[in-house]
Structure formats: C-alpha cells, structure tokens
Amino acid sequence: MSQKLELRGKWTLVTGASSGLGVEIARSIARDHGGNVLVVARRRDRLEALCEELRSRHGVQAACITADLSRPEDVERVFTEATHERDIHAVVFNAGVTYWGEALKLGWSEFQAMLNTNVTSMVRLSTLFMSYLVERGTKGGLMLVSSMASIIPVPYQAAYSGTKAFVTSYGQALAQEVRHTGVSVTVFVPGGISTEMLDRTGLSNRFKAGELGMMTAEQASAHAVRAFIHRRELYVPGLLNQTLALAARMLPRGFLAQRTAALYRPEP
C-alpha cells in the first residue's frame, strides 16, 4: 500500500483529544496537513477551545463530540454523530487510561473502566469505522495508539500493559485482514510521553521528558502523524524505544519484566 494517506480537506476523528497526545495530533493534522478535525473526549470546554484554535489559526473545519468511551452507549453515539452529514476519512484511536500501583490494589470498577476505554471501545469503533470506510471505498485509514508496555511487560502497570498488548496484536492482525481494501491500519507504539496522564498517576515525578526515551506530546505526535500518513503498519518512535523493541524479541520476557519492575516499583 504505497499511496500516502491524504488528510487535506478531509475529516479525521481523534479520540482522547482534550489533552496530551490527542491534542497535539489534532493540531498537527490541522496545521501541517490542512485536515478537518473531529475531536472526542469527556471535557467539552477543552474540546471547544481546541476547535476554536484550529479554526482560527489554520482555517480548517473543526467540531467536537463529548463522550466517555468507558460507557457503551457513548461509544455507539460517537459513531452515529461522527458520520451524520459528515464524511469521515481517517480515525485516530488515542483515548486511554492507566493505573500505576500494585495490581491487587486496582479496584474492579477501575479495571472495568480501563478495559472499556482501552480495549472494548476501540474494538467496537474500529469495527464500525472500518466497515464504513471499506463500504465507501475511501482508501482512508485507522491509527491505534498503543504503548511500549504492549511489547515489554510492565509490573505495577500490569492491567494497562495487558490492554495495550491486546491493542498491538489486534491492530497488526486487522491490518493484514484489510490490506486488500486500500484502508490502512497503523499501530503506533510510543514509549513514555510527558502528558497529563503521567501527572495523574505520579509517574511524571519518576520519568522526565528526555530521560529513558521519554518524549513530549509534540515530539510523539510528529512521529505518530508521519507514520499514519505513510501507512506504517507498526511504528515505534525513537532510537531507544526501537532498541528496546528489538531486545524484547531477543531476551527472555521474564528477565525484561524483572528489570522493568525495578524501574516502576512504587516507593514504600
């Protein structure tokens, strides 16, 4: 699939777009590619401010849908509203939540919300949007934002690591199934990104931008959109992350998990 993904003048939907990587991906699509952006997240005030910024600075169309993707009814509504009187050409599944701490202390309702947000909503929406794109012969694309935690088991982020392992495997498999349609699937696998999500968990106190492969949201978004445009089926940004991904294929997973545990173990 050699033809680049064209975003100019077309609608791209971005989930998890009220902060961090999602905001920067939306900005990049509008600023660098002249694309129209439909942003999805829970916080309407932030979405509306972002839309106004994209319209006024870059002259594109921008709209928002307020939704909580841990709620099945909101997931269905996102697809319905997104495709009503609007032709969606590309979708970025960026919404995600995490938990840092002992797996046995993760509440069941918290885990269910994580599973619904990181996995269930992504599968449902990717199925709906892939069918939509294929039926219209758009040659559009989907991007699934995963994590290096999908490649290397991360103790003290066990549930998050498991959900992202699903995202990576699902996305790579889906990409092969739909290659003949002309619709691309990109799995973006970043390492740590300095975002609000890291602040909420407390991990930002341990890992700083520029250390251990940590990127700013702006840096990560540049890699993500470039991989999306070039229809890369799997993309790991940054030399250190690429080296770790190679090591993950060569070293015992138990050894990697042990070493990662030492980095992530919360202080008593």
C-alpha positions in Angstrom: 0.0 0.0 0.0 2.3 2.8 -1.3 -0.1 5.7 -1.7 0.1 8.1 1.2 -2.9 8.8 3.3 -4.3 12.2 2.2 -5.8 14.3 5.0 -6.1 17.7 3.4 -9.7 18.9 3.3 -10.9 15.6 4.8 -12.3 14.8 8.2 -10.2 12.9 10.8 -11.7 11.8 14.1 -9.3 11.9 17.1 -10.3 10.3 20.4 -8.8 11.4 23.8 -8.3 14.8 22.3 -8.8 17.0 25.4 -5.1 16.8 26.5 -1.7 15.4 25.8 -1.0 13.4 22.6 -4.6 13.7 21.3 -4.4 17.5 21.3 -1.1 17.5 19.5 -2.2 15.0 16.9 -5.3 17.2 16.2 -3.1 20.3 15.9 -0.6 18.5 13.6 -3.4 17.3 11.3 -4.8 20.8 11.0 -1.6 22.8 10.9 0.7 20.5 8.8 -1.8 18.8 6.6 -4.8 21.1 6.3 -7.2 18.4 7.6 -10.5 19.0 9.2 -10.7 17.5 12.7 -13.5 16.0 14.8 -12.3 15.6 18.4 -13.7 13.4 21.0 -13.2 13.4 24.8 -15.1 13.9 28.1 -14.3 17.6 28.7 -16.4 19.8 26.4 -14.8 23.1 27.5 -11.3 21.8 26.4 -12.7 20.4 23.1 -14.5 23.6 22.2 -11.3 25.7 23.0 -9.3 23.4 20.8 -11.8 23.6 17.9 -11.8 27.4 18.1 -8.0 27.3 18.0 -7.8 25.1 14.9 -10.4 27.1 13.0 -8.9 30.5 13.7 -5.2 29.6 13.3 -5.3 27.1 10.5 -8.6 27.8 8.6 -9.9 24.2 8.8 -13.2 22.9 9.9 -13.3 21.5 13.5 -16.0 20.0 15.6 -16.3 18.1 18.8 -18.3 15.2 20.4 -18.4 14.9 24.2 -18.3 11.3 25.2 -17.0 8.9 27.9 -15.7 5.9 26.0 -15.9 3.7 29.1 -19.7 3.8 28.5 -21.0 1.6 25.7 -23.9 3.9 24.9 -21.5 6.8 24.4 -19.4 4.6 22.1 -22.4 4.0 19.8 -23.3 7.6 19.8 -19.8 8.7 18.8 -20.1 6.7 15.6 -23.6 7.9 14.8 -22.8 11.6 15.4 -19.5 11.4 13.6 -21.0 10.0 10.4 -24.1 12.2 10.4 -23.8 14.6 7.4 -20.0 14.3 7.5 -17.7 12.0 5.6 -15.0 10.6 7.9 -11.8 9.7 6.1 -9.5 8.7 9.0 -9.7 7.8 12.7 -7.1 8.0 15.4 -7.9 5.9 18.5 -5.9 7.7 21.2 -8.2 7.6 24.2 -6.7 5.6 27.1 -6.3 5.4 30.9 -3.7 3.8 33.1 -3.1 2.8 36.7 0.3 2.8 38.5 0.5 0.6 41.6 0.1 -3.0 42.7 -2.3 -4.9 40.5 -4.1 -6.4 43.6 -5.0 -2.9 44.7 -6.7 -1.9 41.4 -10.4 -1.7 42.1 -12.6 -3.8 39.9 -14.7 -0.9 38.7 -11.5 0.9 37.8 -10.3 -2.1 35.9 -13.6 -2.3 34.0 -13.4 1.3 33.1 -9.8 0.8 31.8 -10.8 -2.2 29.8 -13.8 -0.5 28.3 -11.8 2.6 27.4 -8.5 1.0 26.2 -9.9 -2.1 24.5 -13.7 -2.5 24.2 -14.5 0.9 22.8 -11.5 0.7 20.4 -12.6 -2.7 19.0 -16.2 -1.5 18.6 -15.3 1.8 17.0 -12.6 0.3 14.8 -15.2 -2.3 13.6 -17.8 0.3 12.8 -15.4 2.8 11.2 -13.5 0.1 9.2 -16.8 -1.2 7.8 -17.8 2.4 7.0 -14.5 3.2 5.2 -14.5 0.0 3.2 -18.1 0.4 2.1 -17.3 3.9 0.7 -14.0 2.9 -0.9 -12.3 5.9 0.6 -8.8 4.5 0.9 -8.7 6.1 4.4 -7.0 4.8 7.5 -7.2 4.0 11.2 -4.5 4.5 13.7 -4.4 2.7 17.1 -2.2 4.3 19.7 -0.6 1.5 21.8 2.5 1.6 24.0 5.9 0.0 24.6 4.1 -1.6 27.5 2.5 -3.8 24.9 5.9 -5.2 24.0 7.6 -5.4 27.4 5.5 -6.5 30.4 5.4 -3.6 32.9 4.9 -4.7 36.5 2.9 -2.1 38.6 1.1 -1.2 35.3 0.0 -4.8 34.8 -3.5 -4.2 33.7 -2.6 -1.3 31.4 0.3 -3.3 29.9 -2.2 -6.1 29.2 -4.7 -3.9 27.5 -2.0 -2.4 25.3 -0.7 -5.8 24.3 -4.2 -6.5 23.0 -4.2 -3.3 21.1 -0.9 -4.1 19.3 -1.9 -7.6 18.4 -5.4 -6.7 17.3 -4.2 -3.8 15.2 -1.4 -5.7 13.4 -3.8 -8.6 12.7 -6.6 -6.3 11.5 -4.1 -4.6 9.2 -3.4 -7.8 7.4 -7.1 -8.7 7.1 -8.0 -5.4 5.4 -4.9 -4.8 3.2 -6.8 -5.7 0.1 -9.4 -2.9 0.7 -6.9 0.0 0.5 -7.8 1.1 4.0 -4.7 1.2 6.2 -4.3 0.3 9.9 -1.3 1.9 11.7 -0.3 0.7 15.2 1.7 3.5 16.9 3.8 2.2 19.8 5.4 5.1 21.8 7.4 4.8 25.0 6.7 7.2 27.8 5.1 10.6 26.9 5.1 13.5 29.2 1.4 14.2 29.5 -1.4 14.9 32.0 -2.0 11.1 32.3 1.5 10.7 33.7 0.9 13.5 36.1 -2.3 11.9 37.4 -0.6 8.6 38.1 2.5 10.2 39.7 4.8 8.7 37.1 5.9 12.1 35.9 7.8 12.5 39.2 9.9 9.5 38.2 10.3 9.8 34.5 11.1 13.2 32.9 11.0 14.2 29.2 14.3 13.4 27.6 15.1 10.6 30.0 14.7 6.9 29.3 13.1 7.6 25.9 10.5 9.9 27.3 9.1 12.3 24.7 7.0 15.4 24.8 3.5 15.2 23.4 4.6 17.4 20.5 7.5 15.1 19.6 5.4 12.0 19.8 2.6 13.5 17.7 5.1 14.3 14.9 6.2 10.7 14.8 2.6 9.4 15.0 1.2 11.6 12.2 4.1 10.8 10.0 3.6 7.1 10.5 -0.1 7.5 9.8 0.5 9.4 6.6 2.9 6.8 5.3 0.6 4.0 6.3 3.1 2.2 8.5 1.5 -0.9 10.0 3.6 -0.8 13.1 5.8 2.1 14.2 8.0 2.5 17.3 9.3 6.1 17.6 12.8 6.9 18.9 16.1 5.0 18.7 16.0 3.9 22.4 12.4 2.6 22.0 13.4 0.8 18.8 16.4 -0.8 20.6 14.1 -1.9 23.4 11.6 -3.4 21.0 14.4 -5.3 19.3 15.7 -6.5 22.7 12.2 -7.7 23.6 12.3 -10.1 20.7 15.7 -11.5 21.7 15.7 -11.5 25.6 13.6 -13.7 27.9 10.3 -11.9 28.8 10.8 -12.8 32.5 14.1 -11.0 32.5 12.6 -7.9 30.9 9.7 -7.9 33.3 12.1 -8.2 36.3 14.2 -5.3 35.1 11.1 -3.2 34.4 9.8 -3.9 37.9 12.8 -2.3 39.4 12.1 0.9 37.4 8.3 1.0 38.2 8.1 -0.3 41.7 6.4 2.4 43.9 8.4 3.6 46.9 7.1 2.3 50.2 
